[in-house]
Amino acid sequence: MNVPEDLRYTAEHEWVRVLDGGPRVRVGITDFAQDALGDVVYVDLPSTGDAVTMTQSFGEIESTKSVSEMYAPVSGTIATVNESLADQPELLNEDPYGDGWLCEIDMSDPDQIGAMMDASGYTTLTEG
């Protein structure tokens, strides 16, 4: 399982990458999550400008196995969404840490990053 060292992780299997020192972050699902979901066929993303609250649902991922909620890893405002996922939802399976990112959020509280797991903590969670 791929768990990049430079990201932060949530117990809901999302990752966060701080962009240019913050407060903007890029959000996606982990390799573990995409593997558990199976083939992704549709992604319901929030809209640019939407306010999101940490741990609250902000979209859905539909796969051949199930429909799963996505939970905001931080509070803030949706700055941009990955428009490519509309036509290529399989990017979540093929490149979850690269082209398969979900959205970017302008954080309202950058300290929320500190509450997330590092790569070691996330690896422990997924192996337990």
C-alpha positions in Angstrom: 0.0 0.0 0.0 1.3 3.4 -1.0 1.3 6.0 1.9 3.3 9.1 0.9 5.3 10.6 3.8 4.5 14.2 2.9 0.8 14.0 3.4 -1.6 14.1 6.4 -4.4 11.5 6.8 -7.8 11.2 8.3 -9.5 8.1 9.8 -12.0 8.3 7.0 -9.1 7.6 4.5 -8.7 11.0 3.0 -5.3 12.7 2.5 -4.4 16.4 2.7 -1.4 18.1 1.0 -0.7 21.7 2.2 0.0 23.8 -0.9 2.6 26.6 -0.8 2.6 26.7 3.0 -1.2 27.0 3.3 -3.9 27.9 4.0 -4.9 26.1 0.8 -4.9 22.3 0.8 -5.4 19.6 -1.8 -7.6 16.7 -0.8 -8.0 13.2 -2.1 -8.7 9.6 -1.0 -6.0 7.2 -0.1 -4.7 4.2 -2.0 -6.2 2.1 0.8 -9.6 3.7 0.2 -9.6 3.4 -3.6 -8.6 -0.3 -3.3 -11.5 -1.0 -0.8 -14.0 0.8 -3.0 -13.1 -1.1 -6.2 -13.7 0.5 -9.6 -14.9 4.1 -9.2 -17.6 5.0 -11.7 -18.9 8.4 -10.5 -17.8 11.2 -8.1 -20.2 13.8 -6.7 -17.9 16.7 -5.8 -18.8 19.9 -3.9 -19.0 23.2 -5.8 -16.4 25.9 -5.9 -17.3 28.4 -3.2 -19.1 25.9 -0.9 -18.4 26.1 2.8 -17.3 22.8 4.3 -17.0 21.7 7.9 -14.4 19.3 9.2 -15.8 15.7 9.5 -19.0 16.6 7.7 -20.0 15.0 4.4 -19.2 17.0 1.3 -19.7 14.5 -1.5 -20.0 10.9 -2.6 -17.9 8.3 -4.5 -19.8 5.6 -6.3 -18.0 2.4 -7.2 -19.1 -0.9 -8.6 -19.3 -2.1 -5.0 -21.0 0.7 -3.1 -21.6 4.4 -2.6 -19.4 6.1 0.0 -19.6 9.5 1.6 -16.6 11.8 1.5 -15.9 13.8 4.7 -14.2 17.2 4.8 -10.8 16.8 6.4 -10.7 20.5 7.3 -13.1 23.4 7.6 -13.1 26.1 4.9 -14.2 27.0 1.5 -13.9 24.9 -1.7 -11.4 26.8 -3.9 -11.4 24.4 -6.9 -12.5 20.9 -7.8 -10.9 18.4 -10.1 -13.1 18.7 -13.2 -11.3 15.8 -14.8 -13.2 13.4 -12.5 -16.5 14.1 -14.2 -15.3 12.3 -17.4 -12.6 10.1 -15.8 -13.7 8.9 -12.3 -11.2 6.0 -12.7 -8.4 8.5 -12.0 -9.2 7.9 -8.3 -8.2 4.3 -8.8 -5.3 4.9 -11.2 -3.6 7.8 -9.4 -5.1 8.6 -6.0 -2.2 10.9 -4.9 -1.8 12.6 -8.3 -4.3 13.2 -11.1 -7.1 11.6 -8.9 -7.2 14.4 -6.3 -10.7 15.6 -5.4 -10.7 19.3 -4.5 -8.7 22.2 -2.9 -10.0 23.9 0.2 -9.0 27.3 1.6 -8.8 26.4 5.3 -10.5 28.5 7.9 -8.4 26.9 10.7 -5.0 25.7 9.6 -4.4 24.2 13.1 -6.7 21.4 12.1 -3.9 19.9 10.1 -2.1 19.1 13.3 -4.9 16.8 14.5 -4.4 14.5 11.4 -2.3 11.4 11.3 1.2 11.3 9.6 2.1 8.4 7.3 3.2 6.2 10.2 0.0 6.7 12.1 -2.1 6.1 9.0 -0.2 2.9 8.2 -0.8 1.7 11.8 -4.5 2.4 11.4 -4.9 0.5 8.1 -2.8 -2.5 9.3 -4.7 -2.8 12.6 
